[in-house]
């Protein structure tokens, strides 16, 4: 039965018991707080919570958790898990898992930003990884709740990513400029600007994923970032992307003489694409009109929409899980109503 003791310091120690066993003791300034804590602990223990297990140190449980994660998640996710453990402060690692509060975690988020310079996106991934850890702790009955769910990340400081798509004429100009240095890689630039493939998706596309009969298309099912293993696409959704007549001859050139398991997009000598060498070979930094390779994806989306392809179809071709993401391109271009109104004003 829960009770309290008054200490010489005029503070109060809450004591929780289960039968003759003491579940825990904790000191508070107020007697009511000490008693309430002891009651909560006894109630949790009656519900199946392993109070003794909750005294385990964070660092010890994280080692056990990492062994499980290595065998159950993709390498990229496991890499984030490793970073979370590596960047955990020593004082937090030494705490028992049951005593970690949302406030403790919020202080750690701030530490990550100040000491390690993590971006908003990285902080979000670290928080998701830590939430997975505490979910495992809860499932193991070592504590009753997941403190990450009640913790808040610091205010967003990263500016939103801006899109700078090419117009059709600009894309042709960049293609012509880059062709002077590498015609092969310039063709890849032009194809990406009409298909909207991400760089990692282009690196992993195989000849068997390309259909040139009937309605030409690419079947996008996997991606491979540089130095990483092949994985599923972002969002893990396979999609079909049409090949327009504008780039069909170049796609045919890229697959000519290759087997079904060969890569479609390669370097001029047949090796796998590497971003830095690709940029150097095409002089893209100078000839690309101050754009990024990822702006080729934005270019495809804007070309499709400006030529009347409906939003739902563009969403499917880009592989967006949410239409709100695809809507960003409409905000950039303006709607057909905007164009109609502008035509009236100009007339």
C-alpha positions as CSV (number, residue, x, y, z in Angstrom):
1,X,0.0,0.0,0.0
2,X,1.3,3.4,-0.9
3,X,2.5,5.7,1.9
4,X,4.9,8.6,2.6
5,X,7.7,9.4,5.0
6,X,8.7,12.8,6.2
7,X,12.4,13.4,5.9
8,X,14.7,15.6,8.1
9,X,14.9,18.1,5.2
10,X,11.1,18.6,5.4
11,X,10.6,16.8,2.1
12,X,8.5,13.7,1.6
13,X,9.5,10.3,0.3
14,X,6.8,8.4,-1.5
15,X,7.0,4.6,-1.1
16,X,5.2,2.1,-3.3
17,X,4.8,-1.5,-2.3
18,X,3.5,-4.7,-3.8
19,X,2.8,-7.2,-1.1
20,X,5.9,-7.1,1.1
21,X,8.2,-5.9,-1.8
22,X,9.1,-2.3,-2.2
23,X,8.5,-1.2,-5.8
24,X,10.3,2.1,-5.5
25,X,11.0,5.3,-3.5
26,X,11.1,8.9,-4.6
27,X,11.4,12.2,-2.8
28,X,9.1,15.2,-3.4
29,X,8.7,18.7,-1.9
30,X,5.0,18.1,-1.3
31,X,3.4,15.2,0.5
32,X,0.5,15.0,-2.0
33,X,3.0,14.7,-4.9
34,X,4.9,11.9,-3.1
35,X,1.7,9.9,-2.4
36,X,0.3,10.4,-5.9
37,X,3.5,9.1,-7.4
38,X,3.5,6.0,-5.1
39,X,-0.1,5.3,-6.0
40,X,0.5,5.6,-9.7
41,X,3.5,3.2,-9.5
42,X,1.4,0.6,-7.6
43,X,-1.4,0.9,-10.0
44,X,0.9,0.5,-13.0
45,X,2.5,-2.6,-11.4
46,X,-1.0,-4.1,-10.8
47,X,-1.6,-3.7,-14.5
48,X,1.4,-5.8,-15.5
49,X,4.2,-3.2,-15.6
50,X,7.6,-4.5,-14.8
51,X,8.8,-1.9,-12.4
52,X,12.1,-3.5,-11.8
53,X,12.6,-3.7,-15.5
54,X,12.0,0.0,-15.8
55,X,15.1,0.6,-13.7
56,X,17.3,-0.6,-16.5
57,X,19.6,2.0,-17.9
58,X,18.8,3.6,-21.3
59,X,22.2,2.7,-22.7
60,X,21.8,-1.0,-21.9
61,X,18.4,-1.4,-23.4
62,X,19.4,0.5,-26.5
63,X,22.1,-2.1,-27.2
64,X,19.5,-4.9,-27.0
65,X,17.1,-2.9,-29.2
66,X,19.8,-2.3,-31.9
67,X,20.4,-6.0,-32.2
68,X,16.7,-6.4,-33.0
69,X,16.5,-3.4,-35.3
70,X,19.5,-4.6,-37.4
71,X,17.5,-7.7,-38.3
72,X,14.1,-6.1,-38.8
73,X,14.5,-2.7,-40.6
74,X,16.1,-1.5,-43.8
75,X,19.8,-0.4,-43.7
76,X,18.9,3.3,-44.0
77,X,16.6,3.2,-41.0
78,X,19.2,1.2,-39.0
79,X,21.8,3.8,-39.8
80,X,19.6,6.5,-38.2
81,X,19.1,4.3,-35.2
82,X,22.9,4.0,-34.8
83,X,23.3,7.8,-35.0
84,X,20.6,8.3,-32.3
85,X,22.5,6.1,-29.9
86,X,25.8,7.6,-30.8
87,X,24.6,11.2,-30.2
88,X,22.7,10.4,-27.0
89,X,24.2,12.5,-24.2
90,X,26.0,10.5,-21.5
91,X,23.8,11.9,-18.8
92,X,20.7,10.7,-20.6
93,X,22.2,7.3,-21.4
94,X,22.8,6.8,-17.7
95,X,19.2,7.3,-16.7
96,X,16.8,4.5,-16.0
97,X,14.3,4.1,-18.9
98,X,11.3,4.6,-16.7
99,X,12.4,8.1,-15.5
100,X,12.8,9.7,-19.0
101,X,10.3,12.5,-19.5
102,X,9.2,14.4,-22.6
103,X,11.1,17.4,-21.2
104,X,14.3,15.4,-21.1
105,X,13.9,14.5,-24.7
106,X,13.1,18.1,-25.8
107,X,16.4,19.2,-24.2
108,X,18.2,16.5,-26.2
109,X,16.6,17.8,-29.4
110,X,17.9,21.3,-28.7
111,X,21.3,19.7,-28.0
112,X,21.3,17.9,-31.3
113,X,20.6,21.2,-33.2
114,X,23.1,23.3,-31.3
115,X,26.0,20.8,-31.0
116,X,25.5,18.7,-34.1
117,X,23.8,21.2,-36.4
118,X,21.0,18.8,-37.4
119,X,18.4,20.0,-39.9
120,X,14.7,19.9,-39.2
121,X,14.4,16.8,-41.4
122,X,17.1,15.0,-39.5
123,X,15.6,15.9,-36.1
124,X,12.3,14.5,-37.3
125,X,14.0,11.2,-38.3
126,X,15.8,11.0,-35.0
127,X,12.6,11.6,-33.1
128,X,10.8,8.8,-35.1
129,X,13.7,6.4,-34.3
130,X,13.6,7.2,-30.6
131,X,9.8,6.8,-30.7
132,X,10.3,3.3,-32.1
133,X,12.7,2.5,-29.2
134,X,10.2,3.6,-26.5
135,X,7.4,1.8,-28.3
136,X,9.5,-1.4,-27.9
137,X,10.1,-0.5,-24.2
138,X,6.4,-0.1,-23.6
139,X,5.6,-3.4,-25.4
140,X,8.2,-5.0,-23.0
141,X,6.2,-3.6,-20.0
142,X,9.1,-1.6,-18.7
143,X,7.1,1.6,-18.7
144,X,3.5,2.5,-19.3
145,X,3.8,5.3,-21.9
146,X,5.9,6.5,-24.8
147,X,7.4,9.9,-23.8
148,X,8.4,10.7,-27.4
149,X,4.7,11.1,-28.4
150,X,4.3,14.0,-25.9
151,X,7.7,15.7,-26.8
152,X,7.9,18.5,-29.2
153,X,10.7,19.3,-31.7
154,X,12.3,22.8,-31.6
155,X,10.7,25.4,-33.9
156,X,11.4,24.9,-37.6
157,X,14.3,26.9,-38.9
158,X,15.1,25.4,-42.3
159,X,13.7,27.4,-45.1
160,X,11.2,25.5,-47.3
161,X,12.8,23.9,-50.3
162,X,12.1,26.0,-53.4
163,X,11.5,24.5,-56.8
164,X,13.0,26.0,-59.9
165,X,11.7,24.0,-62.9
166,X,12.8,24.6,-66.4
167,X,10.4,25.6,-69.1
168,X,10.4,23.4,-72.2
169,X,12.7,25.8,-74.1
170,X,15.1,26.1,-71.2
171,X,15.3,22.3,-70.9
172,X,16.2,22.1,-74.6
173,X,18.8,24.8,-74.2
174,X,20.5,23.0,-71.2
175,X,20.4,19.8,-73.2
176,X,22.2,21.5,-76.1
177,X,24.7,23.1,-73.9
178,X,25.6,19.9,-72.0
179,X,25.7,17.9,-75.2
180,X,28.9,19.8,-76.2
181,X,30.7,18.1,-73.3
182,X,28.8,14.7,-73.0
183,X,26.1,13.9,-75.4
184,X,25.4,10.6,-73.5
185,X,24.8,12.3,-70.2
186,X,22.9,15.2,-71.8
187,X,20.4,12.7,-73.0
188,X,19.9,11.5,-69.4
189,X,19.3,15.1,-68.3
190,X,16.6,15.5,-71.0
191,X,14.9,12.2,-70.2
192,X,14.8,13.0,-66.4
193,X,13.3,16.3,-67.3
194,X,10.4,14.6,-69.0
195,X,9.9,11.6,-66.7
196,X,10.4,13.0,-63.3
197,X,12.5,10.2,-61.9
198,X,14.5,10.9,-58.8
199,X,18.2,10.5,-59.1
200,X,18.3,7.3,-57.0
201,X,15.4,5.8,-59.0
202,X,17.3,6.5,-62.3
203,X,20.4,4.8,-60.9
204,X,18.4,1.6,-60.1
205,X,16.3,1.4,-63.2
206,X,16.8,-1.8,-65.2
207,X,16.2,-2.5,-68.9
208,X,13.4,-5.0,-67.9
209,X,11.6,-2.0,-66.3
210,X,11.2,-0.3,-69.6
211,X,8.5,-1.1,-72.1
212,X,8.9,0.3,-75.7
213,X,6.0,-1.6,-77.3
214,X,2.5,-0.1,-77.5
215,X,2.3,2.6,-74.9
216,X,6.0,3.2,-73.9
217,X,6.6,3.4,-70.1
218,X,9.0,2.9,-67.3
219,X,8.0,0.8,-64.2
220,X,9.7,2.4,-61.2
221,X,10.0,0.0,-58.3
222,X,13.3,0.6,-56.6
223,X,15.9,3.3,-55.8
224,X,19.6,3.3,-54.9
225,X,21.3,6.3,-53.2
226,X,25.0,6.5,-53.7
227,X,27.0,4.2,-51.3
228,X,23.7,2.5,-50.2
229,X,22.1,-0.7,-51.1
230,X,19.1,-1.0,-53.5
231,X,15.8,-0.3,-51.7
232,X,12.2,0.3,-52.6
233,X,11.1,3.8,-53.8
234,X,10.3,6.6,-51.5
235,X,7.0,5.8,-49.9
236,X,7.5,2.2,-51.1
237,X,5.0,2.6,-53.9
238,X,5.8,1.3,-57.4
239,X,4.6,3.4,-60.2
240,X,4.4,3.6,-64.0
241,X,5.7,6.7,-65.8
242,X,5.0,7.2,-69.5
243,X,7.7,7.9,-72.1
244,X,6.7,10.8,-74.3
245,X,7.7,10.9,-78.0
246,X,10.0,13.8,-77.2
247,X,12.5,11.6,-75.4
248,X,11.6,8.1,-76.8
249,X,14.5,8.1,-79.2
250,X,16.9,8.8,-76.4
251,X,15.5,6.1,-74.2
252,X,15.9,3.6,-77.1
253,X,19.6,4.7,-77.4
254,X,20.1,4.2,-73.6
255,X,18.8,0.6,-73.7
256,X,20.2,-0.5,-77.1
257,X,22.4,-3.6,-76.9
258,X,21.7,-4.2,-73.2
259,X,20.3,-7.2,-71.4
260,X,17.1,-7.2,-69.2
261,X,19.1,-6.9,-66.0
262,X,21.4,-4.1,-67.2
263,X,21.1,-0.6,-65.9
264,X,19.3,1.9,-68.2
265,X,21.0,5.0,-67.0
266,X,24.8,4.6,-66.9
267,X,27.9,6.6,-67.4
268,X,29.3,7.0,-71.0
269,X,31.4,3.9,-70.4
270,X,28.7,1.7,-69.0
271,X,29.4,2.1,-65.3
272,X,26.8,3.2,-62.7
273,X,25.9,6.8,-62.4
274,X,27.7,8.9,-59.8
275,X,26.4,12.4,-59.2
276,X,29.7,14.3,-58.9
277,X,31.2,12.8,-62.0
278,X,27.9,13.3,-63.9
279,X,27.9,17.0,-63.0
280,X,31.5,17.5,-63.9
281,X,31.2,15.7,-67.3
282,X,28.2,17.9,-68.3
283,X,29.5,21.1,-66.8
284,X,26.1,21.3,-65.2
285,X,27.1,23.8,-62.5
286,X,27.9,26.3,-65.3
287,X,25.5,25.2,-68.0
288,X,22.5,24.2,-65.9
289,X,21.1,27.7,-65.3
290,X,21.6,27.5,-61.6
291,X,19.4,24.5,-61.1
292,X,19.8,21.2,-59.2
293,X,19.5,17.8,-60.7
294,X,16.3,17.4,-58.5
295,X,14.8,20.4,-60.4
296,X,14.5,18.0,-63.4
297,X,11.8,16.2,-61.5
298,X,10.0,19.5,-60.8
299,X,10.3,20.3,-64.5
300,X,8.5,17.1,-65.6
301,X,5.7,17.8,-63.1
302,X,5.2,21.3,-64.3
303,X,5.4,20.3,-68.0
304,X,2.7,17.7,-67.4
305,X,0.4,20.0,-65.6
306,X,0.8,23.0,-67.9
307,X,-0.1,20.7,-70.8
308,X,-3.4,19.7,-69.3
309,X,-2.6,16.4,-67.5
310,X,-5.0,16.2,-64.5
311,X,-3.7,16.4,-61.0
312,X,-4.6,12.8,-60.0
313,X,-2.6,11.4,-63.0
314,X,0.4,13.6,-62.2
315,X,0.3,12.5,-58.6
316,X,0.4,8.8,-59.8
317,X,3.2,9.5,-62.2
318,X,5.3,11.2,-59.5
319,X,4.5,8.6,-56.9
320,X,3.2,11.1,-54.3
321,X,1.3,9.5,-51.4
322,X,-0.7,12.7,-50.9
323,X,-2.3,15.0,-53.4
324,X,-1.3,18.0,-51.2
325,X,2.3,17.4,-52.2
326,X,1.4,17.5,-55.9
327,X,-0.7,20.6,-55.3
328,X,2.5,22.5,-54.6
329,X,3.1,22.4,-58.4
330,X,-0.3,24.0,-59.0
331,X,0.6,26.8,-56.5
332,X,3.8,27.3,-58.4
333,X,2.2,27.4,-61.9
334,X,-1.2,28.9,-61.0
335,X,-4.5,27.2,-61.8
336,X,-6.4,27.3,-65.1
337,X,-8.7,29.8,-63.5
338,X,-5.7,32.0,-62.8
339,X,-4.6,31.8,-66.4
340,X,-8.1,32.5,-67.7
341,X,-8.3,35.6,-65.5
342,X,-4.9,36.8,-66.7
343,X,-6.0,36.3,-70.3
344,X,-9.0,38.5,-69.7
345,X,-6.8,41.2,-68.1
346,X,-4.4,41.1,-70.9
347,X,-7.1,41.4,-73.5
